Amino acid sequence: MTVIKPLTPNLRKEIIDGINAQRRELDTCQNTAYVSIQKISLETLEKLIRGLPDGYPIPLERRRN
């Protein structure tokens, strides 16, 4: 289920922490074109998230546990 949450400083930090975790995981891989593309995509995503204003509506998928 998709929910909309406002972008707060805490949510921004959680998103950026997730991006950094993906980067660390990619750092364990051989540096192929696919890995490079993913790293560039993560860099672009981080710039986008940092550039959004507080309160911006962010769609999130709610996990069912």
All heavy atoms as a GROMACS GRO file, in nm:
protein
  525
    1MET      N    1   0.084  -0.116   0.000
    1MET     CA    2   0.000   0.000   0.000
    1MET      C    3   0.090   0.125   0.000
    1MET      O    4   0.190   0.131   0.070
    1MET     CB    5  -0.090   0.002   0.124
    1MET     CG    6  -0.163   0.130   0.128
    1MET     SD    7  -0.254   0.188   0.271
    1MET     CE    8  -0.296   0.067   0.377
    2THR      N    9   0.058   0.222  -0.082
    2THR     CA   10   0.135   0.346  -0.089
    2THR      C   11   0.074   0.449   0.006
    2THR      O   12  -0.046   0.470   0.008
    2THR     CB   13   0.133   0.402  -0.233
    2THR    OG1   14   0.188   0.304  -0.321
    2THR    CG2   15   0.214   0.530  -0.244
    3VAL      N   16   0.162   0.511   0.086
    3VAL     CA   17   0.121   0.620   0.173
    3VAL      C   18   0.204   0.742   0.137
    3VAL      O   19   0.314   0.731   0.085
    3VAL     CB   20   0.139   0.585   0.323
    3VAL    CG1   21   0.049   0.471   0.364
    3VAL    CG2   22   0.282   0.552   0.355
    4ILE      N   23   0.150   0.858   0.162
    4ILE     CA   24   0.220   0.984   0.134
    4ILE      C   25   0.263   1.044   0.268
    4ILE      O   26   0.180   1.063   0.356
    4ILE     CB   27   0.129   1.084   0.059
    4ILE    CG1   28   0.072   1.021  -0.068
    4ILE    CG2   29   0.204   1.213   0.029
    4ILE    CD1   30   0.173   0.988  -0.174
    5LYS      N   31   0.393   1.071   0.283
    5LYS     CA   32   0.444   1.133   0.404
    5LYS      C   33   0.516   1.262   0.366
    5LYS      O   34   0.580   1.269   0.260
    5LYS     CB   35   0.542   1.041   0.475
    5LYS     CG   36   0.478   0.918   0.537
    5LYS     CD   37   0.577   0.837   0.616
    5LYS     CE   38   0.609   0.909   0.744
    5LYS     NZ   39   0.695   0.832   0.833
    6PRO      N   40   0.509   1.363   0.451
    6PRO     CA   41   0.584   1.485   0.424
    6PRO      C   42   0.734   1.461   0.448
    6PRO      O   43   0.771   1.386   0.539
    6PRO     CB   44   0.528   1.586   0.524
    6PRO     CG   45   0.474   1.503   0.636
    6PRO     CD   46   0.430   1.374   0.574
    7LEU      N   47   0.815   1.524   0.366
    7LEU     CA   48   0.960   1.512   0.382
    7LEU      C   49   1.004   1.596   0.501
    7LEU      O   50   1.001   1.719   0.496
    7LEU     CB   51   1.032   1.556   0.254
    7LEU     CG   52   1.184   1.542   0.255
    7LEU    CD1   53   1.224   1.395   0.273
    7LEU    CD2   54   1.242   1.595   0.125
    8THR      N   55   1.041   1.529   0.608
    8THR     CA   56   1.091   1.595   0.729
    8THR      C   57   1.242   1.574   0.734
    8THR      O   58   1.296   1.489   0.662
    8THR     CB   59   1.026   1.533   0.854
    8THR    OG1   60   1.063   1.394   0.859
    8THR    CG2   61   0.874   1.548   0.853
    9PRO      N   62   1.311   1.649   0.818
    9PRO     CA   63   1.456   1.626   0.830
    9PRO      C   64   1.488   1.481   0.868
    9PRO      O   65   1.585   1.424   0.816
    9PRO     CB   66   1.499   1.724   0.940
    9PRO     CG   67   1.401   1.838   0.925
    9PRO     CD   68   1.270   1.771   0.892
   10ASN      N   69   1.407   1.419   0.955
   10ASN     CA   70   1.432   1.280   0.993
   10ASN      C   71   1.411   1.184   0.876
   10ASN      O   72   1.490   1.091   0.856
   10ASN     CB   73   1.343   1.239   1.111
   10ASN     CG   74   1.389   1.299   1.241
   10ASN    OD1   75   1.504   1.339   1.256
   10ASN    ND2   76   1.299   1.308   1.336
   11LEU      N   77   1.304   1.204   0.799
   11LEU     CA   78   1.279   1.119   0.682
   11LEU      C   79   1.390   1.138   0.578
   11LEU      O   80   1.437   1.040   0.519
   11LEU     CB   81   1.142   1.148   0.621
   11LEU     CG   82   1.104   1.065   0.499
   11LEU    CD1   83   1.113   0.915   0.527
   11LEU    CD2   84   0.966   1.103   0.449
   12ARG      N   85   1.433   1.262   0.558
   12ARG     CA   86   1.542   1.289   0.463
   12ARG      C   87   1.667   1.211   0.505
   12ARG      O   88   1.732   1.148   0.423
   12ARG     CB   89   1.571   1.439   0.458
   12ARG     CG   90   1.671   1.479   0.353
   12ARG     CD   91   1.708   1.627   0.358
   12ARG     NE   92   1.599   1.716   0.386
   12ARG     CZ   93   1.520   1.773   0.294
   12ARG    NH1   94   1.539   1.748   0.167
   12ARG    NH2   95   1.423   1.854   0.330
   13LYS      N   96   1.698   1.214   0.636
   13LYS     CA   97   1.816   1.142   0.687
   13LYS      C   98   1.801   0.991   0.664
   13LYS      O   99   1.896   0.925   0.622
   13LYS     CB  100   1.837   1.171   0.834
   13LYS     CG  101   1.960   1.104   0.892
   13LYS     CD  102   1.973   1.130   1.040
   13LYS     CE  103   2.096   1.064   1.100
   13LYS     NZ  104   2.126   0.930   1.059
   14GLU      N  105   1.682   0.937   0.690
   14GLU     CA  106   1.659   0.794   0.667
   14GLU      C  107   1.680   0.757   0.521
   14GLU      O  108   1.741   0.654   0.491
   14GLU     CB  109   1.517   0.756   0.708
   14GLU     CG  110   1.493   0.753   0.857
   14GLU     CD  111   1.350   0.718   0.891
   14GLU    OE1  112   1.287   0.642   0.813
   14GLU    OE2  113   1.300   0.766   0.994
   15ILE      N  114   1.630   0.840   0.430
   15ILE     CA  115   1.644   0.813   0.287
   15ILE      C  116   1.792   0.818   0.248
   15ILE      O  117   1.843   0.729   0.179
   15ILE     CB  118   1.561   0.912   0.203
   15ILE    CG1  119   1.411   0.889   0.228
   15ILE    CG2  120   1.595   0.899   0.054
   15ILE    CD1  121   1.322   0.997   0.170
   16ILE      N  122   1.862   0.920   0.293
   16ILE     CA  123   2.005   0.934   0.259
   16ILE      C  124   2.087   0.822   0.322
   16ILE      O  125   2.180   0.770   0.259
   16ILE     CB  126   2.056   1.074   0.297
   16ILE    CG1  127   1.990   1.177   0.203
   16ILE    CG2  128   2.208   1.082   0.288
   16ILE    CD1  129   2.016   1.321   0.237
   17ASP      N  130   2.052   0.780   0.444
   17ASP     CA  131   2.121   0.667   0.505
   17ASP      C  132   2.101   0.540   0.421
   17ASP      O  133   2.194   0.462   0.403
   17ASP     CB  134   2.070   0.643   0.647
   17ASP     CG  135   2.118   0.748   0.746
   17ASP    OD1  136   2.207   0.828   0.712
   17ASP    OD2  137   2.063   0.750   0.860
   18GLY      N  138   1.980   0.522   0.367
   18GLY     CA  139   1.953   0.407   0.280
   18GLY      C  140   2.034   0.414   0.151
   18GLY      O  141   2.086   0.312   0.104
   19ILE      N  142   2.045   0.532   0.096
   19ILE     CA  143   2.126   0.551  -0.026
   19ILE      C  144   2.272   0.516   0.003
   19ILE      O  145   2.338   0.446  -0.074
   19ILE     CB  146   2.112   0.695  -0.079
   19ILE    CG1  147   1.971   0.719  -0.133
   19ILE    CG2  148   2.218   0.725  -0.186
   19ILE    CD1  149   1.939   0.864  -0.162
   20ASN      N  150   2.323   0.564   0.117
   20ASN     CA  151   2.462   0.536   0.154
   20ASN      C  152   2.484   0.387   0.178
   20ASN      O  153   2.590   0.334   0.144
   20ASN     CB  154   2.502   0.617   0.277
   20ASN     CG  155   2.518   0.765   0.243
   20ASN    OD1  156   2.550   0.802   0.130
   20ASN    ND2  157   2.495   0.850   0.341
   21ALA      N  158   2.385   0.317   0.234
   21ALA     CA  159   2.397   0.173   0.254
   21ALA      C  160   2.407   0.101   0.120
   21ALA      O  161   2.486   0.007   0.104
   21ALA     CB  162   2.277   0.121   0.334
   22GLN      N  163   2.328   0.147   0.023
   22GLN     CA  164   2.336   0.086  -0.112
   22GLN      C  165   2.472   0.113  -0.175
   22GLN      O  166   2.528   0.024  -0.241
   22GLN     CB  167   2.225   0.142  -0.200
   22GLN     CG  168   2.088   0.092  -0.161
   22GLN     CD  169   1.981   0.147  -0.252
   22GLN    OE1  170   1.994   0.146  -0.374
   22GLN    NE2  171   1.873   0.196  -0.193
   23ARG      N  172   2.526   0.232  -0.153
   23ARG     CA  173   2.660   0.263  -0.206
   23ARG      C  174   2.765   0.170  -0.146
   23ARG      O  175   2.852   0.120  -0.217
   23ARG     CB  176   2.698   0.408  -0.173
   23ARG     CG  177   2.647   0.509  -0.267
   23ARG     CD  178   2.724   0.641  -0.242
   23ARG     NE  179   2.661   0.746  -0.313
   23ARG     CZ  180   2.598   0.849  -0.260
   23ARG    NH1  181   2.592   0.863  -0.129
   23ARG    NH2  182   2.543   0.941  -0.334
   24ARG      N  183   2.758   0.152  -0.013
   24ARG     CA  184   2.855   0.063   0.052
   24ARG      C  185   2.846  -0.079  -0.003
   24ARG      O  186   2.947  -0.146  -0.023
   24ARG     CB  187   2.834   0.063   0.204
   24ARG     CG  188   2.883   0.191   0.272
   24ARG     CD  189   2.882   0.179   0.423
   24ARG     NE  190   2.750   0.157   0.478
   24ARG     CZ  191   2.662   0.251   0.505
   24ARG    NH1  192   2.692   0.379   0.483
   24ARG    NH2  193   2.544   0.221   0.556
   25GLU      N  194   2.723  -0.124  -0.028
   25GLU     CA  195   2.705  -0.257  -0.084
   25GLU      C  196   2.765  -0.265  -0.225
   25GLU      O  197   2.832  -0.362  -0.260
   25GLU     CB  198   2.556  -0.292  -0.088
   25GLU     CG  199   2.528  -0.435  -0.122
   25GLU     CD  200   2.383  -0.472  -0.107
   25GLU    OE1  201   2.304  -0.395  -0.049
   25GLU    OE2  202   2.348  -0.581  -0.155
   26LEU      N  203   2.744  -0.162  -0.304
   26LEU     CA  204   2.801  -0.160  -0.439
   26LEU      C  205   2.953  -0.153  -0.436
   26LEU      O  206   3.019  -0.202  -0.529
   26LEU     CB  207   2.744  -0.042  -0.519
   26LEU     CG  208   2.599  -0.057  -0.564
   26LEU    CD1  209   2.548   0.074  -0.621
   26LEU    CD2  210   2.585  -0.169  -0.667
   27ASP      N  211   3.010  -0.092  -0.332
   27ASP     CA  212   3.156  -0.084  -0.322
   27ASP      C  213   3.220  -0.222  -0.307
   27ASP      O  214   3.341  -0.236  -0.330
   27ASP     CB  215   3.196   0.005  -0.204
   27ASP     CG  216   3.175   0.153  -0.232
   27ASP    OD1  217   3.162   0.191  -0.351
   27ASP    OD2  218   3.171   0.231  -0.135
   28THR      N  219   3.141  -0.323  -0.268
   28THR     CA  220   3.195  -0.458  -0.256
   28THR      C  221   3.196  -0.532  -0.390
   28THR      O  222   3.253  -0.640  -0.400
   28THR     CB  223   3.114  -0.542  -0.153
   28THR    OG1  224   2.982  -0.562  -0.202
   28THR    CG2  225   3.111  -0.472  -0.017
   29CYS      N  226   3.134  -0.473  -0.490
   29CYS     CA  227   3.123  -0.536  -0.622
   29CYS      C  228   3.240  -0.497  -0.711
   29CYS      O  229   3.304  -0.394  -0.691
   29CYS     CB  230   2.994  -0.493  -0.692
   29CYS     SG  231   2.843  -0.540  -0.607
   30GLN      N  232   3.262  -0.579  -0.813
   30GLN     CA  233   3.357  -0.545  -0.916
   30GLN      C  234   3.303  -0.422  -0.989
   30GLN      O  235   3.183  -0.411  -1.012
   30GLN     CB  236   3.373  -0.661  -1.012
   30GLN     CG  237   3.477  -0.641  -1.117
   30GLN     CD  238   3.490  -0.765  -1.206
   30GLN    OE1  239   3.419  -0.863  -1.189
   30GLN    NE2  240   3.582  -0.757  -1.301
   31ASN      N  241   3.389  -0.330  -1.026
   31ASN     CA  242   3.347  -0.204  -1.087
   31ASN      C  243   3.313  -0.224  -1.235
   31ASN      O  244   3.394  -0.198  -1.323
   31ASN     CB  245   3.454  -0.096  -1.069
   31ASN     CG  246   3.399   0.041  -1.097
   31ASN    OD1  247   3.280   0.062  -1.093
   31ASN    ND2  248   3.488   0.135  -1.126
   32THR      N  249   3.191  -0.270  -1.260
   32THR     CA  250   3.144  -0.290  -1.396
   32THR      C  251   3.061  -0.169  -1.439
   32THR      O  252   3.032  -0.080  -1.360
   32THR     CB  253   3.057  -0.416  -1.406
   32THR    OG1  254   2.938  -0.395  -1.328
   32THR    CG2  255   3.131  -0.539  -1.356
   33ALA      N  256   3.020  -0.169  -1.564
   33ALA     CA  257   2.935  -0.060  -1.614
   33ALA      C  258   2.803  -0.054  -1.536
   33ALA      O  259   2.752   0.054  -1.507
   33ALA     CB  260   2.908  -0.079  -1.763
   34TYR      N  261   2.750  -0.170  -1.499
   34TYR     CA  262   2.624  -0.175  -1.424
   34TYR      C  263   2.638  -0.112  -1.286
   34TYR      O  264   2.552  -0.038  -1.240
   34TYR     CB  265   2.573  -0.318  -1.411
   34TYR     CG  266   2.550  -0.384  -1.545
   34TYR    CD1  267   2.631  -0.487  -1.588
   34TYR    CD2  268   2.447  -0.342  -1.628
   34TYR    CE1  269   2.611  -0.546  -1.711
   34TYR    CE2  270   2.425  -0.401  -1.751
   34TYR     CZ  271   2.507  -0.503  -1.792
   34TYR     OH  272   2.487  -0.561  -1.914
   35VAL      N  273   2.749  -0.142  -1.222
   35VAL     CA  274   2.775  -0.084  -1.089
   35VAL      C  275   2.793   0.066  -1.101
   35VAL      O  276   2.739   0.143  -1.021
   35VAL     CB  277   2.898  -0.152  -1.024
   35VAL    CG1  278   2.940  -0.080  -0.896
   35VAL    CG2  279   2.869  -0.299  -0.995
   36SER      N  280   2.867   0.110  -1.201
   36SER     CA  281   2.889   0.254  -1.222
   36SER      C  282   2.758   0.327  -1.246
   36SER      O  283   2.735   0.435  -1.190
   36SER     CB  284   2.983   0.277  -1.340
   36SER     OG  285   3.111   0.226  -1.311
   37ILE      N  286   2.671   0.270  -1.326
   37ILE     CA  287   2.541   0.332  -1.354
   37ILE      C  288   2.460   0.344  -1.227
   37ILE      O  289   2.397   0.448  -1.200
   37ILE     CB  290   2.464   0.252  -1.462
   37ILE    CG1  291   2.531   0.269  -1.597
   37ILE    CG2  292   2.318   0.292  -1.467
   37ILE    CD1  293   2.482   0.173  -1.704
   38GLN      N  294   2.461   0.240  -1.144
   38GLN     CA  295   2.386   0.245  -1.019
   38GLN      C  296   2.442   0.350  -0.924
   38GLN      O  297   2.367   0.421  -0.857
   38GLN     CB  298   2.385   0.107  -0.952
   38GLN     CG  299   2.297   0.008  -1.026
   38GLN     CD  300   2.289  -0.124  -0.954
   38GLN    OE1  301   2.243  -0.129  -0.841
   38GLN    NE2  302   2.335  -0.230  -1.020
   39LYS      N  303   2.574   0.362  -0.918
   39LYS     CA  304   2.636   0.463  -0.831
   39LYS      C  305   2.600   0.604  -0.877
   39LYS      O  306   2.570   0.691  -0.795
   39LYS     CB  307   2.788   0.445  -0.827
   39LYS     CG  308   2.832   0.326  -0.746
   39LYS     CD  309   2.984   0.316  -0.745
   39LYS     CE  310   3.032   0.201  -0.659
   39LYS     NZ  311   3.179   0.194  -0.654
   40ILE      N  312   2.601   0.627  -1.008
   40ILE     CA  313   2.562   0.757  -1.062
   40ILE      C  314   2.416   0.785  -1.031
   40ILE      O  315   2.380   0.897  -0.992
   40ILE     CB  316   2.591   0.763  -1.214
   40ILE    CG1  317   2.741   0.763  -1.240
   40ILE    CG2  318   2.523   0.886  -1.277
   40ILE    CD1  319   2.779   0.739  -1.385
   41SER      N  320   2.332   0.684  -1.044
   41SER     CA  321   2.189   0.701  -1.013
   41SER      C  322   2.169   0.735  -0.866
   41SER      O  323   2.086   0.821  -0.833
   41SER     CB  324   2.113   0.573  -1.047
   41SER     OG  325   2.120   0.547  -1.184
   42LEU      N  326   2.242   0.669  -0.778
   42LEU     CA  327   2.229   0.698  -0.635
   42LEU      C  328   2.276   0.841  -0.603
   42LEU      O  329   2.216   0.910  -0.520
   42LEU     CB  330   2.308   0.596  -0.553
   42LEU     CG  331   2.251   0.456  -0.552
   42LEU    CD1  332   2.348   0.358  -0.486
   42LEU    CD2  333   2.117   0.452  -0.481
   43GLU      N  334   2.383   0.884  -0.667
   43GLU     CA  335   2.432   1.021  -0.648
   43GLU      C  336   2.326   1.122  -0.692
   43GLU      O  337   2.299   1.220  -0.622
   43GLU     CB  338   2.561   1.041  -0.727
   43GLU     CG  339   2.622   1.180  -0.712
   43GLU     CD  340   2.750   1.195  -0.792
   43GLU    OE1  341   2.819   1.095  -0.815
   43GLU    OE2  342   2.779   1.308  -0.832
   44THR      N  343   2.264   1.097  -0.806
   44THR     CA  344   2.159   1.185  -0.856
   44THR      C  345   2.038   1.185  -0.763
   44THR      O  346   1.982   1.291  -0.734
   44THR     CB  347   2.118   1.141  -0.998
   44THR    OG1  348   2.234   1.142  -1.081
   44THR    CG2  349   2.013   1.233  -1.057
   45LEU      N  350   1.999   1.068  -0.715
   45LEU     CA  351   1.886   1.059  -0.622
   45LEU      C  352   1.915   1.136  -0.494
   45LEU      O  353   1.829   1.209  -0.443
   45LEU     CB  354   1.857   0.912  -0.590
   45LEU     CG  355   1.745   0.887  -0.489
   45LEU    CD1  356   1.613   0.948  -0.536
   45LEU    CD2  357   1.732   0.739  -0.462
   46GLU      N  358   2.036   1.124  -0.442
   46GLU     CA  359   2.071   1.198  -0.319
   46GLU      C  360   2.063   1.349  -0.342
   46GLU      O  361   2.010   1.422  -0.258
   46GLU     CB  362   2.210   1.159  -0.270
   46GLU     CG  363   2.244   1.231  -0.141
   46GLU     CD  364   2.380   1.195  -0.084
   46GLU    OE1  365   2.447   1.102  -0.133
   46GLU    OE2  366   2.419   1.263   0.012
   47LYS      N  367   2.113   1.395  -0.455
   47LYS     CA  368   2.105   1.539  -0.485
   47LYS      C  369   1.959   1.584  -0.492
   47LYS      O  370   1.924   1.692  -0.444
   47LYS     CB  371   2.176   1.569  -0.617
   47LYS     CG  372   2.326   1.565  -0.607
   47LYS     CD  373   2.391   1.594  -0.742
   47LYS     CE  374   2.541   1.581  -0.735
   47LYS     NZ  375   2.604   1.607  -0.864
   48LEU      N  376   1.874   1.501  -0.551
   48LEU     CA  377   1.732   1.534  -0.561
   48LEU      C  378   1.669   1.542  -0.422
   48LEU      O  379   1.601   1.640  -0.389
   48LEU     CB  380   1.659   1.429  -0.645
   48LEU     CG  381   1.507   1.441  -0.649
   48LEU    CD1  382   1.466   1.569  -0.721
   48LEU    CD2  383   1.446   1.321  -0.714
   49ILE      N  384   1.692   1.442  -0.339
   49ILE     CA  385   1.634   1.439  -0.204
   49ILE      C  386   1.684   1.558  -0.122
   49ILE      O  387   1.607   1.623  -0.050
   49ILE     CB  388   1.666   1.306  -0.132
   49ILE    CG1  389   1.599   1.189  -0.205
   49ILE    CG2  390   1.625   1.310   0.015
   49ILE    CD1  391   1.447   1.196  -0.211
   50ARG      N  392   1.811   1.590  -0.133
   50ARG     CA  393   1.866   1.705  -0.059
   50ARG      C  394   1.806   1.837  -0.109
   50ARG      O  395   1.795   1.932  -0.033
   50ARG     CB  396   2.018   1.709  -0.069
   50ARG     CG  397   2.087   1.602   0.011
   50ARG     CD  398   2.239   1.621   0.012
   50ARG     NE  399   2.307   1.513   0.077
   50ARG     CZ  400   2.324   1.501   0.208
   50ARG    NH1  401   2.276   1.593   0.288
   50ARG    NH2  402   2.390   1.398   0.258
   51GLY      N  403   1.768   1.843  -0.235
   51GLY     CA  404   1.715   1.966  -0.294
   51GLY      C  405   1.567   1.989  -0.271
   51GLY      O  406   1.518   2.100  -0.292
   52LEU      N  407   1.495   1.886  -0.228
   52LEU     CA  408   1.351   1.901  -0.206
   52LEU      C  409   1.325   1.981  -0.077
   52LEU      O  410   1.398   1.965   0.021
   52LEU     CB  411   1.283   1.764  -0.196
   52LEU     CG  412   1.279   1.682  -0.323
   52LEU    CD1  413   1.225   1.542  -0.293
   52LEU    CD2  414   1.196   1.750  -0.429
   53PRO      N  415   1.222   2.063  -0.077
   53PRO     CA  416   1.192   2.141   0.044
   53PRO      C  417   1.127   2.054   0.152
   53PRO      O  418   1.065   1.951   0.122
   53PRO     CB  419   1.092   2.246  -0.006
   53PRO     CG  420   1.025   2.182  -0.123
   53PRO     CD  421   1.130   2.095  -0.187
   54ASP      N  422   1.143   2.095   0.277
   54ASP     CA  423   1.073   2.029   0.386
   54ASP      C  424   0.924   2.031   0.358
   54ASP      O  425   0.871   2.128   0.304
   54ASP     CB  426   1.101   2.099   0.520
   54ASP     CG  427   1.240   2.070   0.573
   54ASP    OD1  428   1.309   1.982   0.518
   54ASP    OD2  429   1.280   2.136   0.671
   55GLY      N  430   0.857   1.923   0.392
   55GLY     CA  431   0.714   1.914   0.372
   55GLY      C  432   0.675   1.856   0.237
   55GLY      O  433   0.557   1.829   0.213
   56TYR      N  434   0.770   1.839   0.145
   56TYR     CA  435   0.738   1.785   0.013
   56TYR      C  436   0.675   1.646   0.030
   56TYR      O  437   0.726   1.564   0.106
   56TYR     CB  438   0.866   1.776  -0.071
   56TYR     CG  439   0.840   1.741  -0.215
   56TYR    CD1  440   0.810   1.840  -0.307
   56TYR    CD2  441   0.842   1.608  -0.258
   56TYR    CE1  442   0.784   1.807  -0.440
   56TYR    CE2  443   0.816   1.575  -0.390
   56TYR     CZ  444   0.787   1.676  -0.480
   56TYR     OH  445   0.761   1.643  -0.610
   57PRO      N  446   0.564   1.617  -0.038
   57PRO     CA  447   0.499   1.487  -0.022
   57PRO      C  448   0.580   1.375  -0.090
   57PRO      O  449   0.609   1.381  -0.208
   57PRO     CB  450   0.363   1.506  -0.089
   57PRO     CG  451   0.380   1.623  -0.181
   57PRO     CD  452   0.489   1.708  -0.126
   58ILE      N  453   0.614   1.273  -0.010
   58ILE     CA  454   0.693   1.162  -0.058
   58ILE      C  455   0.608   1.034  -0.055
   58ILE      O  456   0.559   0.996   0.052
   58ILE     CB  457   0.818   1.140   0.030
   58ILE    CG1  458   0.907   1.265   0.033
   58ILE    CG2  459   0.898   1.018  -0.015
   58ILE    CD1  460   0.981   1.293  -0.094
   59PRO      N  461   0.589   0.968  -0.169
   59PRO     CA  462   0.514   0.841  -0.167
   59PRO      C  463   0.604   0.729  -0.115
   59PRO      O  464   0.720   0.715  -0.159
   59PRO     CB  465   0.477   0.819  -0.313
   59PRO     CG  466   0.577   0.897  -0.391
   59PRO     CD  467   0.623   1.011  -0.303
   60LEU      N  468   0.555   0.653  -0.021
   60LEU     CA  469   0.630   0.541   0.038
   60LEU      C  470   0.542   0.415   0.032
   60LEU      O  471   0.422   0.422   0.050
   60LEU     CB  472   0.666   0.570   0.183
   60LEU     CG  473   0.755   0.691   0.209
   60LEU    CD1  474   0.765   0.717   0.358
   60LEU    CD2  475   0.891   0.670   0.149
   61GLU      N  476   0.608   0.303   0.007
   61GLU     CA  477   0.538   0.175   0.009
   61GLU      C  478   0.541   0.122   0.152
   61GLU      O  479   0.648   0.107   0.210
   61GLU     CB  480   0.606   0.074  -0.084
   61GLU     CG  481   0.584   0.102  -0.230
   61GLU     CD  482   0.439   0.086  -0.272
   61GLU    OE1  483   0.373  -0.010  -0.228
   61GLU    OE2  484   0.393   0.171  -0.349
   62ARG      N  485   0.426   0.097   0.205
   62ARG     CA  486   0.416   0.042   0.340
   62ARG      C  487   0.438  -0.108   0.333
   62ARG      O  488   0.376  -0.177   0.254
   62ARG     CB  489   0.281   0.073   0.401
   62ARG     CG  490   0.264   0.017   0.542
   62ARG     CD  491   0.147   0.073   0.609
   62ARG     NE  492   0.186   0.205   0.659
   62ARG     CZ  493   0.103   0.291   0.713
   62ARG    NH1  494  -0.025   0.262   0.723
   62ARG    NH2  495   0.146   0.407   0.757
   63ARG      N  496   0.530  -0.157   0.416
   63ARG     CA  497   0.558  -0.301   0.421
   63ARG      C  498   0.458  -0.369   0.511
   63ARG      O  499   0.418  -0.319   0.614
   63ARG     CB  500   0.698  -0.326   0.476
   63ARG     CG  501   0.806  -0.275   0.387
   63ARG     CD  502   0.940  -0.308   0.445
   63ARG     NE  503   1.044  -0.249   0.366
   63ARG     CZ  504   1.171  -0.247   0.402
   63ARG    NH1  505   1.208  -0.300   0.516
   63ARG    NH2  506   1.260  -0.192   0.324
   64ARG      N  507   0.420  -0.489   0.471
   64ARG     CA  508   0.329  -0.570   0.552
   64ARG      C  509   0.412  -0.678   0.621
   64ARG      O  510   0.477  -0.758   0.556
   64ARG     CB  511   0.221  -0.635   0.466
   64ARG     CG  512   0.129  -0.533   0.407
   64ARG     CD  513   0.024  -0.601   0.325
   64ARG     NE  514  -0.053  -0.499   0.255
   64ARG     CZ  515  -0.183  -0.491   0.260
   64ARG    NH1  516  -0.252  -0.579   0.328
   64ARG    NH2  517  -0.246  -0.396   0.196
   65ASN      N  518   0.412  -0.675   0.751
   65ASN     CA  519   0.491  -0.775   0.829
   65ASN      C  520   0.401  -0.878   0.891
   65ASN      O  521   0.297  -0.858   0.935
   65ASN     CB  522   0.573  -0.705   0.936
   65ASN     CG  523   0.683  -0.621   0.875
   65ASN    OD1  524   0.733  -0.653   0.770
   65ASN    ND2  525   0.721  -0.516   0.944
   0.00000   0.00000   0.00000
